[in-house]
Amino acid sequence: MDLFNKEERIQILQVLSNEKKGLLQSTIRKIKGRTYYITASKITFFNNDFVLEVFEDITELSNKNRELEEMQRSVEVLDNIRNLTYTKSFNLSGTMESIFNYLRKINLIDVFAYNVLSSDNESAKVTIYYENKKMEKKLFRTEKTLSWYFFDKNLDKLYVPEAFSFSKDGYKSSIESYELDENFNELTLYIFPYYFENKIHGLFAFGKKGRDAYSEKDKKILTSIASHIDFVIKYQYVLEKYNEEKNHFKELATKDALTQLYSRYYFNEWIIKHAEYLKRKNKMSILVMIDIDKFKQINDTYGHLVGDEVLRFVSDCFLENIRSMDIGVRFGGDEFLLVFPEASIENIEKKMETISKKLRDNNFDFEITISYGISEFNGRNYIEALKIADEKMYKMKNLKNNKNN
């Protein structure tokens, strides 16, 4: 039996002709279902040169190595899927496509599909990946396809040895409608659900060419992968909800709901960073403390709803007359703070005169005026700068009161 191919035999003859000693060639061959490691060596016997071939049965070792490699590939895939859990910008479609590429790389699937149920559970958007292609389709419950069989029977998994010929309880396959390539004449599917808030949200399916193409070992691996996928989606969904709520409450803390000006909470954090900027750049900002004149009287006379309208009107006037880099803050009650980075007192005095004039031009049945105080802030002590602006504001208010009296 000649176990060496032509090229290997030439190499052996070259070694013999050069009268080299020792190991000439080695190879691995399968013989009747067994795996052998074969070595060829030159020996001299009674002045005659021979080639000695030694056969070592390495079938068990080869099988264990193959199982170990498969296990390592499976562990790598599980690690990759688990890492998707911590993706900052979660995208269901992108996640599913990544999973398809991971599993196709280790020849565990040829097709990967997932669908998402509509809010009324009457339709589902289906996405299928195979080879380098992606297809999307919408399925309706009335079509009674394989997907709806899974949903309606409330299954935790479903193994379909031949998807094209599936037919049960009035449900039929819709695989042929996707017009896969001709080499997909038989397809095995293994289907699993995924959940949001303990409610089934959709399903995903692993597909392999051929009839009943998955071994028991493959099924165990896919079941483990399925649980990882479900966890990734569930975790990302919870994380997304958490971030939405966090951003919502952060928005509530950042912006005053009534006036849409920044809150005092936000200002307390912002001013510290701004102070560092001013000191580092050796620049100056202008602070303006503002108070609506006779606001308590407006509330008492016209009611709090009208008072709220006044607060919104005044705030809108501020927002319309400051730059995007300026900061408007509802400091408390009917007190406001405007911060003008890198501005001069002269320019801000003119701006406040303009704002005061626009406030007087309104559709209310009463006059709206403000008192304000202006101070400079160089980043050293914003508390002192606020105190100076506050004192100037009350000085203006007192002058008005004394004049009216």
KOLPAKE-904652 format. One record per residue: x, y, z of N, C-alpha, C in turn. Coordinates in steps of 0.1 Angstrom, whole numbers, plus 5000, padded with zeros to 4 digits. Layout:
BEGIN
XYZXYZXYZ/...
This chain:
BEGIN
500949885000500050005000500950125000/500750214990501550334989500850444996/501350485008500650585015501150735013/502250745005502850875002502450914988/502151044986501751084973503051104964/502851144952504051154943505051244947/504651364952505651464957506451414969/505751344978506451294990507351184986/507051104976507950994972509151054965/509051154958510251224952511151274963/510551334973511451384984512151274991/511551154993512151044999513350994990/513050984977514150934968515351024968/515051164969516151254969517051234981/516351214993517151195005517951065004/517350954998518050834997519250844988/519050924977520150934967521351014973/520951104982522051184989522651115000/522150995003522650905014522550975028/521451045029521251115042520651015052/520951025064520350935074519250995082/518550915089517550965099516150975092/515251055098513851075094513851135080/513051065071512951125057511651195055/510551145060509251205057508251165068/507251245070506151205079504851255073/503751195076502451235071501351175080/500151235079499051175086497951135076/497551005077496550945068495450885075/494250885069493150805074493050675067/492950565074492850435068491750355074/490650325067489550255071488950315084/488750455084488150515095489050545107/490350505106491350535117492350635112/492950705122493850815118495250765123/496250775113497650725116498650835113/499650835122500750925120501850835115/502350855102503250765095504550835093/505650775097507050825095507850725086/508650785078509550705069510950735072/511750625074513150645078514050555069/515250605066516150515058516950425068/517050295064517850205072518650125062/519850075067520749995059520749855065/520449755057520449615062521149525052/522349465057523149385048523549465036/524049585038524449675028523449715017/522149695021521049735012520249845019/519949945012519150055017517650025016/516950045027515550035028514850155034/513550165031512750275038511850205047/511950245060511150185071509950275074/508750235072507550315075506950265088/506750355098506150325111504850395112/503850315116502450355117502050375132/501550495136501150515149499650555149/498850475156497450505156497150625165/496750735160496450865168494950905167/494150805164492650835162492050895174/492350845186491750895198492251035201/493551055199494151185201493651285191/493451245179492951335168491551375172/490751275176489351315180489251405191/490151385201490151475213490551615209/491551625200492051755196490951825188/490251745180489151815172488051865182/487651775192486651815201487151945209/488451945213488952055220488852185212/489252175199489152285190487752335189/486752245187485352285186484952355199/485352295210484952355223485552495224/486752515220487452645221486752745212/486352695200485552785191484252825197/483552725203482252755210482452855221/483452835229483752925240484053065235/484753075224485153205218483853275213/482953195207481653255202480853305214/480753225225479953265237480553395243/481953395243482553515248482253645240/482253625227481953735218480553785219/479653685221478153715223478053785236/478653735247478553795260479153935260/480153965252480754095251479754195245/478854145237477854235231476954295242/476954235254476154285265476554425269/477854455267478354575273478554675262/477954655250477954755239477254875243/477854995242477255115247476055155238/476255145225475155185216474555055211/473555005218472954875214471954895202/472154805193471254795181470954655178/469654615178469254475177469754425164/469554495153469954445140471454425139/472154515144473654505144474154385153/473454365164473754255173473554125167/472354105160472053985154472953955142/473354055135474254035123475653985129/476054045140477354005146477253855150/476153815156475953675160476053585148/475353625137475353545125476753525120/477553625120478953615115479853525124/479653535138480353455147480053305144/478753275143478353135142478653075128/478653155118478953115104480453085104/481253155111482653135110483052995115/482352945125482652805130481752695124/481152735112480352645105479152585113/478652655122477552605130476152635124/476152745115474952775109475252825094/474252815086474252865072473252985071/472252985080471253085080470953125094/470653255096470253305109469153405106/468053385114466853475112466353515126/465753635126465053675138463853765134/462853765143461753855141461353925153/460654045151460254125162458754145161/458054105172456554115172456154265172/455054295166454454425166453754445180/453454575184452954595197451554535199/450754515187449454445189449554295186/450754245184450954095183450354045170/449954135161449254085148450254075136/451454125138452454115127453854105133/454754065125456154055129457054085117/458154165121459154195111460254095111/460454025100461453915099462653965092/463853925097465153955091465853825089/466353795077467153675075468553705070/469553645075470953655071471353515065/471953515053472553395048473653435038/474753365038475953405030476253545033/476353635023476553775025475353855022/474153795025472953865021472053885033/471153985032470254015043468854045036/467853985041466454005036465554035047/464554115044463554155054462154135048/461254105057459854075053458954095065/457654125062456654135072455654025071/455453955083454553845083453353885092/452153845087450953865095450353745101/449753755112449253645120448253555111/447553625103446553555095447253455085/448553475082449153385073449453245079/449453235093449653105100450953035095/452053105096453353045092454052985104/455252935102455952865112456252955124/456453085122456753175133455453185142/454353195136453053205143452753075151/453152965145452952835152453752845165/454952895165455852905176455252995187/454753115182454153215192452853155198/451953105189450653065194450752945203/451752855201451852735210452652775223/453152895223453952945235455152845238/455952815228457052725229458252785235/459052705242460352755246461452725237/461252635227462152605216461452515207/461952505195461352415184462452375174/462652245173463552185164462752135151/463152195140462452155127463452095118/463351955116464351885108464351925094/463151965088463052015074462052125073/462552245073461752365074460852385062/461252345050460452365037459152285038/459252165044458052085044457252085056/457552185065456852195078455352215076/454552135082453052155082452452085094/451752175102451252115115450052205120/448952145123447852215129447352335121/447452325108447052425099448152535097/449252525103450452615101451352555091/451952645082452852595072454052685071/455152625065456352705064456252815054/457052925056457053025046458453045040/459352955043460752965039460852985024/460052905016460252915002459953054997/459153135004458853275000460053365000/461053325007462253415008463153394996/462853294988463653264976465153264978/465553164987466953144990467553074978/468853074978469553014966469152864964/469352814952468952674949469552574958/470752594963471452494972470752484986/469752574988468952555001467652474998/467852364992466652284989466152205002/466952195012466552135025467252225036/466452245046467052335057466452295070/467452275080467152245094467052375102/466052395110465952515118465852475133/466452555141466352535156465952675161/464652685167464052815170463952845185/464252965189464153005203463553145204/462853175216462253305218463253395225/462953525225463653615234462553705240/462853755252461853825260462253965265/461254055266461354185273460354185284/460754215296459754235307458854115308/459453995308458753865309457653845299/457753915288456853895277457553865264/457153765257457853735244457853845235/459053885230459153995221459453955206/459953835205460353795192460953655192/461553605181462253485181463453485172/464353395174465453385164465653235161/466153215149466353075144467753055138/468352935142469552895136469252795125/469852815113469552725102470752665096/470652535092471752455086471252385074/472052395063471652325051471452175054/470452115047470251965048469151935058/468751805057467651755066468251705079/467651745090468051705103469651715105/470051835102471551865100472251885113/471551895125472251925137472251795146/473551765151473751655160473251695174/473151605183472751635197473751725203/475051715200476051805205475851945200/475451955187475252085181474052155188/472952075191471752125197472152185211/472952115219473352165232474152295231/475052305221475752425219474852545215/473852515206472952615202472052665213/471652565221470752605233471552695242/472852665245473652755253473752895247/474052895234474153025226472853105227/471753025226470453095226470153165239/470553095250470353155263471253285265/472453285259473253405259472653515251/472153485239471453585231470353645238/469453565244468353615252468753705263/469853665270470353745281470953885276/471653875264472254005259471054105255/470054055249468954135244468254195257/467954105266467254145279468054245286/469354225288470254315295470254455288/470454455275470454575268469154655268/468054575268466754635269466554705282/466954635293466854695307467754815308/468954805302469954915302469455035295/468755005283468255115275467155185283/466255115289465155165298465755255309/466755195315467455265326468055405322/468755395310469355515305468255625301/467155575296466055665292465555735305/465255655315464755715328465855805334/467055755334468155845339468255975332/468155975319468256095311466956185314/465856115316464656185319464756265332/465156195342465356255355466456355356/467456325347468556425346468056555340/467256535330466656655323465756735333/465056655341464156725351465056805361/466156745364467156805374467856925367/468056905354468857005347468057125343/466857105338465957205333464757225342/464357355344463157385351461957355343/461057275347459957225339459057335334/458857435343457957545339458557645329/459757685331460357795323461357745312/461757615313462757555304464157625305/464357705316465657755319466357645327/467657665328468457565336468057585351/468157465358467857465372469057515380/468757545393469857585401470857475404/470257345404471057225405472157225394/471657245382472557245371473657355372/473157475375474057585376475157555386/474857495398475857475408476957385403/476657295394477657205388478457275377/477657355369478257415357479257525361/478857605371479657725375481057685380/481257565386482557525390483457495378/482957435368483757405356484057535349/483057625349483157755342484257835349/484257835362485257905370486657865366/486857735365488157685361488557725347/487557735338487857785325488257925325/487558005332487958155333489358175339/489658105349490958115355492058075346/491857955339492857905330493057995318/491958055313492058145301492258295304/492158325317492258455322491258545315/489958495316488858565310487858615320/486758685316485758735325484358705320/483458675329482058665325481258765334/480058785329479158875335477958805341/477658825354476458765361475358875363/474158835360473058925362471958855370/471758905382470658855390469358945387/468258875386466958935381465858895390/464958995392463758965400462559035394/461458965393460259025387459559115398/459359235394458759335403457359305406/456959305419455659295424455059155419/455859055419455358925414454358865424/454558885437453558835447452258905445/452259025442450959095440450259045428/451059005417450458945405449758815409/450458735417449858605421448658625429/448658715439447558735448446358795440/446658875430445558945423444958855412/445758795404445358725392445358575394/446058525404446058375406447458315401/447658195406448958135403449158095389/447958055382448058015368448558135360/448058255362448558375355449958395359/450358375372451658395376452658305369/452158175366452958085358453158135344/452158195338452258245325453258355324/453258445335454258555335455658495336/455858395344457158335345457658275332/456758215325457058155311457358265301/456558375302456758485293458158555295/458458575308459758635311460958545307/460758415309461858325306462058315291/460958315284461058305269461758435264/461458545270462158675266463658665268/464058605279465458585282466058495271/465458375269465958285259466158335245/465158425242465158485228466258595227/466758645238467758755237469058725242/469458595245470758565249471358475238/472658465238473458375229473358235233/473658145224473658005227474657965238/475758045239476758025248476458075262/475358165263474958215276474058125283/473958145296473258055305472058125312/470858075310469758125318469258035328/469158085341468857995352467658045360/466757955363465657995373466257975386/466558075393467358065406466458035417/465158065416464258025427463058125427/461858065427460658155426460558245414/460558375416460658465405461958535403/463058465408464358515407465058435396/465858505388466558445377468058495377/468858415370470258445368470658425354/471258525348471758515335473358525336/474058435329475458435328475958455314/476758555312477258595299478758575298/479258455293480658435293481358535283/482558575287483358665279482658785273/481958855282481258975278481659095287/481259215283481559335290480359385297/480559455308479359515315478659615307/479359695299478659795290477659725281/478159615274477259545264476059485272/476259425283475259355291474259455296/474659575300473759685305472859715293/473359735281472459765269471459645267/471959525268471159405266469959405276/470259435289469259425299468259535297/468659655292467659755288466759715277/467359645267466459585256465459485262/465959395270465059295276463959355284/464259455292463359525300462259595292/462659655281461759715272460759615265/461359495261460459395255459459335265/459859325278458959275288457759365290/458059495289456959585291455959585279/456359535268455559525256454859375256/453759365263453159235265451659245264/450959125264449559115263448759105276/449459115287448859105300448059235303/447259225313446459345317447159425327/448459395329449159465339450659485334/451359565341452759595337453659485342/454659445334455759355338457059425337/457659435349459059495349459959415358/461259435356462159355364463159445370/463759405381464959465387466159375385/467259425383468459345381469759405386/470759325389472059365393473059295385/474159365381475159315373476559315380/477259205379478559195385479559115375/480859135377481859065370482258945377/482658835370483158715376484358665368/485558665376486758625369487158475372/486258405379486558265382487058245396/487258345403487858335417486858295427/485758375428484758345439483358385433/482658285428481358305422480358345433/480558295445479558335456479658485458/480858535458480958685461480358755449/480658705437480058775425478558775425/477958655429476458645430475958745441/476658755452476258845463476258995458/477259035450477359165445476159195436/475859095426474759115417473459125424/473359035435472059035443471859165450/472959225455472859345463472459465453/472959465441472659565431471259555427/470759425426469359405421468459465432/468659435445467759485455467859645456/469059695453469159835453468259905442/468259835430467359885420465959875424/465559765430464159745434463759845445/464659875454464359965465464160105459/464960145449464860275443463560285436/463060185430461760185423460660195433/460760125444459760135455459660265461/460860325464460860455470460260565460/460560545448460060645438458560635437/457960515437456560495437455860545449/456560535460455960585473456060735473/
